Amino acid sequence: MEVLLQPIIEAQGEAAADRPYSVRWALASLCLSMLLPSLGTSIANVGLPAMARAFDGSFQEVQWIVLAYLLATTTLIVSVGRLGDMIGRRRLLLIGILLFTLASAFCGLAPALWLMTAARALQGLGAAMMIALSMAFVGETVPKARTGSVMGLLGTMSAIGTALGPSLGGVLIAGFGWPAIFLVNVPLGIVTFTLAYRFLPADSEIRKAESARFDMAGTLLLALTLSAYALAMTIGRGSFGLLNLSLLAAAVFGTGLFVFAESKTASPLIRLAVFRNRVLSASLAMNALVSTVMMATLVVAPFYLSRVLGLSETAVGAVLSIGPVISICGGIPAGRLVDRLEASLVIAAGLIAMAAGAIALAVLPGIAGYIAAIAILTPGYQLFQAANNTAVMADVGPDQRGVISGALNLSRNLGLITGASVMGAIFARASGTSDIAVARPEAVHWGMQITFAVAAMLIAAALAIAVVTYGVGRAASRFHKEVDGVVVKQRATEQD
């Protein structure tokens, strides 16, 4: 982590020189606050078979160990971001880290499945606080000119957590049993809490008139609406029945009710006027579309690699790790590029690369074709994420950073949920079977092609949103100025 942080620290100038360790360790606490929630998401999946045996539960029952965490994180991330804006982000982040750490211990010691599920929900609440408030703290930790670099760094830490989860979980379960996959968070959580407590900047004075009111009605409506949508997208694993449709209808109704309630309250959870900002609205829409496509790679690729290309489970795991490794390596460079160039240009470049990668996944044959496509798609995703987050967070006022950060993460989570369900359903329908595990290789290949043809269209829609929002002509006219500016800076540095 020292290697990752050093370029950012060196770029802080004289202010950082006066307090290098406080900046370094403040960023380290934010990095750990992003890593632990992503690790908590990915590490639990590998332990489901062991926990099913330990608790004598069915697959549907132990699946709630994952679902409870996902629901809590998704439904509450906007609310905790808003609460952080009101009562103080540092205070609430510390509470979130403490809650995540204690809930992890409860998960490892739980004597019954229902207690495990409840503890996972509390862990998800702590994770929501950590994710939303870590991004919100960027504006208070580094200068605006370095926002992109830090956003790229946080994206890298999230990718490390996601990539590390399955392998670390397998090692811990083999050596110490399934409780270890939760108990490992306890020492990491203690370190994170200590760093955040000592080095994060203190909360600014909160006006009593603002801190006295919290939109409980809006919070409850939003949580119920998002829960209904998440359940509609996950129950049945892509097969839509009457229950799924009922939940989806409830989510639509709840959305309308939430908008109405927010327009009437004096202190809303989300000020609807912020969505008149076309950059924010466009960023949320693009974020959801891009996340939908990225989830498709996780849903479809294992079947393609095993059923069509005939790879063993070990080989499939090795190939699937290529994407996360590229994400880990590409996060910091993507952030630096955002700092040097216009964010809108980097967003467009990332989306173009993603569209090319999706098309390549649909048309390129064999293992070499798959790897080449992922090597195009994943850097494009890193560019988009760093630039999109920076474009939104760089100019957000201090009193709105928490809720806007929560909204960004919410749009990402909704995209992931939608991708797992809708793109999985498209893949199954195109393959002509409800059981992909026994489908013919040529049918799976056709399903792969159709799925990523749809994915390319989703990315094209995101690119169209970017073009309309930022303007092709305006962006193009500034491109040469941005590049020339970078060249001038580099020459000045070389002369120095």
N, C-alpha and C positions, 0 to 999 in steps of 0.2 A: 504493500500500500504506500510505503514511503516513496517508491519509484514513481507511482502514479501521481502522487500529490506534489512532488518536488517542482515540476514545471509550472504548476499553478501558483505555488508559493513564491517562486522566483519572479513571477509576473506581477506581483502585488505592489512592487516598488518600495518606496521609503516606508509607507505605513506598515507593510508586512515585515520590513527589516527591523522595525521597533518591537514587534511582537510575533516573530516567526512561529514560535511553538504554539501560541494560542490559535493562530490561523490554521496551522497544520493539524492540530488535534481537534479543533472544531470541525474541520472538513472530515477528519477520520470518524468522528462521531456520526456525522450525517451519512457517510458511506456505510457504516455498520448498520445504521437505521434503515437503509435501503436493502442491504444484503440479507438481514435476518428475516424480514417478511417473505422475500422471494424464496429463501431457503425453507421457510416453514411451509410454503405451498408445495414445492417440488419434492421435499424429502418424505412427506407423509404417504405419497402414492405408493412408493416401493414397499412400505410396511403393511399395506392393507391385507395381503394374504396371511401374514403372521398374526396380525391383530384379529382377523376373522377366526383363526384357530384358537387364539388365547381367550377370546370372549365367547366362543361358540356361536358366532353370528353369521348371517347370510351376507352375500356380496352387497345386496341392497341396503342392509343395515350398516355395514362398515363404511359404505360409500358416503354416509352422512358425516364421517370424520373429515372427509375432504370438503363436502358440501357446506357444512356448518361454518368452516373457516372462510370459504369463498363468499357465502351469503353475508356474513358479518362484515367482511372487508368491503364488499361491493355496496351494501345498503347504507353503511354508516360513514363512508369516507368523505362525503360532502359535508355532513353534519359536524364531524369532528374538525374539519378544516375551518368551518365557520366559527365553531366554539373556540378554536385556537386564536382566531382573529379578535375575539371578544375578550377572553380572559387571559390571553398571553400564550404565545406559541411555545416558548421554552418550558413553561409550567406544564402544559398539556403533553408536550413531547416526552418529558420525563415521566409523567403518569403513564403514557402509552408504553414506554420501554419497560417500566416496572410491571405493568399489567401483562405484557407479552412474556416477560421472564417468569413471573409467578404462574401464569397459565401453562407455560411449557412444563414447569415442574409438576403441576397438577395432572397434565396429560401423561407424563411418564409414570406417575404413581396411582393413576385412576384404577379403582378395583372393579368398575363396571362400565359397560359400553355407553350407557346414557350419561354417566359422569364424564367420560372421555369426550363425548360429543359436546357437552356443555362447556368443558374446558377449552375445546377447540374454538367454540364461538367466542369466548372471552379472549383467546389468543388472536383471533381475527380482528376483534375490536382494537386490541393493542396494535396490531399490524396496520390497521387503517390510520391510526394516529401517527404512527412512525412514517408511513409512506407520504401522507398528505403534508405533514409539517416539515419533513426533511426538504422537500422541494420548495416549500414556502420560505424556509430559512436561507435559501441561496442568496436572495437579495440583500440580506442583512450580514452575510459572511464575506462576500467578495464584491469587488466593483462591478458595475454593469458591463464593462467591457470584457469581463471574464465569465459572464453568466453562461455562455455556450460551453466553455470548457468544463465547468462544474456540472452542467446538465449532462454532458457526455460522460463525465466521471460517474455520476449517479446511475446513469443507464448501464455503464459497465459493471458496477457493483450488483445491480439487479440481475444482469445476465450471468455473473459469476454465481450468484445464489441459485438461480434456476439450473445452471449447468452442473453445479456441485451436488445438488440435492440427491439425485438418484445414485450416483457412485458413492458418496459419503454415507447415504442411508444403507446401502448394501453392505458396506464394510462394518458399520456400527451394529447392524442386525446380526451379521455373522459372528461378530466378536462378543457382543454384550447383550443381544436381544433387542426386541422392538422398543422398549422404553428409552433406550439410548438415543433414538432419533429425535426425541423431544428434550431429554435432559441435556443434550449437547448445547442447547440454546441458553441454558442457565448461566454458565461462566461467560459466554459471549454477551449475554444481556447485561451482566454485571459490569463488564468492561465498557459497553456502550453507555450505560447509565452514568458511570463515573466520568467518562470523557465529556458527555453532554452537560453534566452538572458543573464541571469545572471550567469548561472552555467556551460553551455557547454564549453569545451575548445575552445580557439580561433583557427581560421584556420591558418595552416602553410603557409609560403610564397609560392605563386604560381608563377611558372616560366612563364614569359611573353610569351615565345615562345609557351607554351602549352595553356595558357588561351586565346591567340589571335584567335585560330582556333576551330571552332565547326562544326561538320559534319552535316550541315543542310540537304544536299541531302540524306544522310543515315537516318537521323531522319525522314524526310518526307516519304521515301520509307518504313521504318519499321512501321510507324504509319498507312499508307495506307494498308500495307500487313496484319497487325494485326487486323485492322478494318474489312477488308474483311473476315478474318477467323472468328472473333467474330460474325459478322452478319450472316455468313453462318451457324454457329452453333446455333444461337438463333432465327432467323426468321423462322416461321413455327412451333416452339416449338417441334423440333425433327422430323418433317415430311420434307423430302428432296424433293424439287421441282426443277424446272429449274433455278430459281433465286438462290437457295442455291448452286447448282452445279456450276453456273457461278461465284459466289463469291468465292467458294472454289478453282476453277481453277485460279481465279485472285490472290488468296493468294499464291498458288504454284508458279505462274509466278513471283509474287512480291518477294518471298523468293529468287528465283534464281537471280533476278535483284539486290536485296540487297546484296547478297554475292559477286556478280561481282563488284558492286560499292565499297564495303568495301575493296576489294582486290586491287583497283586502287588508292584510296585516301591516301594522306600522313598522315592525322590525322583522322582515322576512328572512328566511334561511338563505334564499338566493334572490337577489334583486333582479327581477325579470328584465330590467332595463339594460343589464350588462350584455344580454344576448342581442341587443341592437348593435353591439360592436361586431362588425362583420368578421374581423380577424378571429375573435374568440369563437363565434359560432362556427366559422369555417374550420378552425383548428379542432374543435370537438368532433365535428362530423368526419373530418379526414382521419382523425385518430381512431374512431370507431371502425371505419372501413379498413384501414391498414391493419388493425389488430385482428379483425375478422380473417383477413388473408393469412396473417402469420399463424394463427391457430390452425388454419387448414393444413399447413405443412406438418404440424404435429399430429393431426388426426389421420391424414391420408398416407404420409410417407412410410410409416411402419408396414402397412399392408402392401404398398407398391414394392418396397425393398425386399420383403420376404416372399410374397406370392408371385410377383412378376420376375424379379431379378434373382430369386432363389437364395438370398443371403441367410446365413445362420443368425440366431438371436444375438450372438456376440458381435457379428459383423454389422448387423442392423444398428445396435447400440453405438458402435464406433462411428458409423456414417452419420447417425443422427447427432452426434456430438460435434460435428463440424460446424454447424450453424451457431451454437452457443460459443464455440471457441472464436469464430470470426467476430461475433458480437463483443466478446471480451477485448479482442485486439483492436476493434474499430471504434469503440466508444469515445476514447480520448481524442484521436485524430478528427473524428466527426465534430466534436465540440470545438476544437481549435479552428476548424474550417468555418464554423458558424461565427466565431469571434472575428474572423478576418473578412468574411463576405456577408452580403445581405442575407438575412435568414430566409427570405422568400425564394431567393435563388437556390439555396441549399435544399429547401423543401421540394422545389420542382425537380432538382437533380436527383434527390432521393426517390421521389415517386416514379420518375422515368426509369431509374435503375430497377425499382421493384416491379414495374410493369414488364420490363425486359426479362427479369428473373422468372416471373410467373409464366410468361409465354414460353421461356426455355424449359420450364418444368413440364409444360404441356406437350412440347414437340421434340425435345432432345432425348434420344434413346440411351439406355444403358446406365451403368453406374457412373461413368465419366460425365455423361450428360447431366445426371442428377447433381453431382458435386459442382459442376460448372454453374448450373442454374442457382444453387444455393449460394455460391460464391459471388453471384451478382445480386441476388435478392437481399441477403442479409446486410451487406454494407449499405444498400439503399435504405433499408429499414433504420439503421443506426443514424444515417444522415437525416432522415425525416424526423425521427424522434428528437434528436438534439436540437434541430432547427425549430420544430414545431413548439416544443416546450419553451425554448428561449423566446420565440416570437410572442408567446402569450405572457410569460412571467416577467419579462424584462421591464415592461412598463406598467405593471399592476401596482396599484397603491398599497401601502403597508397594511391598511385595514381590510384588504380583500385577498391577500396572497394565499391565505389558508383555504378559503372556499374555492378559489379558482384552481389551485393545485388539486384540491379534492375533485373538482369537476373534470379536470384532465385525466386523472387516474380512473375516475368513474367511467368516462367514455372508453378508455382502454379496456377496463374489465368487462364492460357490456359487449365490446367487440369480441373479446376472447370467448365469452359465453355464447354469443351468437355464432361465432365461427365453429365452435365445437358442435353445436346443434345443427345449424342450417347447412354449413358446408359439409358436415358429416352426412346429412340427409341427402344432399345433392350427389355426393360420392356413392352412397348406397343405391340411390335410384338409378344413376347412370350405369352402375355395375350390374343392374338387373337382379339384385338379390337382397334379402334382408340380413343375411349372414355372410359378411365379407370374408370371414375366416375360411369358408369353404368355396368361395367363388372361383371360377376359372381364371387363370392368369390373364388371358386376353380381355376378359370382362373387367378385371381390376385395372388393367392398363387403360382401357377406354374410360373408366370412371375417373382415373387420374387426369386424363386429357380434358374431359369435360369440366371437372372441378377447377382446374387451374385456368381454363379458358374463362370461366365465370370470375375467378380471382383477378385475372387481368382486366376484366371489365370493371370490377370494383375499384381497382387502382386507377383506371382511366377516369372513373367518376371522381375520385379524390383529386386527380390532377386537374380536371375541369373546374372543380371547386377552387383550387389554388389559383388557377389562371384568372377566374372571375374575381376572386378576392384581391389578389395582388396586382393583376394587370400585366400582360405579357410585354407590352411596349415599355411601360415604366420600368419593369425589372430589367429588360434587355438594355435599355438606355443607360442604366446604372452599372451594368456588368463590367464594362471596360474601365470605368472609374474605380470600381472596387479592386479589380485586378491590378490596375496601375498603382493604386495605393499600397497594395501588398508588396509590389515590386520595390516601390520607393522605400518602404519600411525595411525590407530586407537589405537593400543597398546601404541604407543609413547604418544598420546594424553591423554590416561587414566593414564599413569604414571605421566605425568605433572600435 
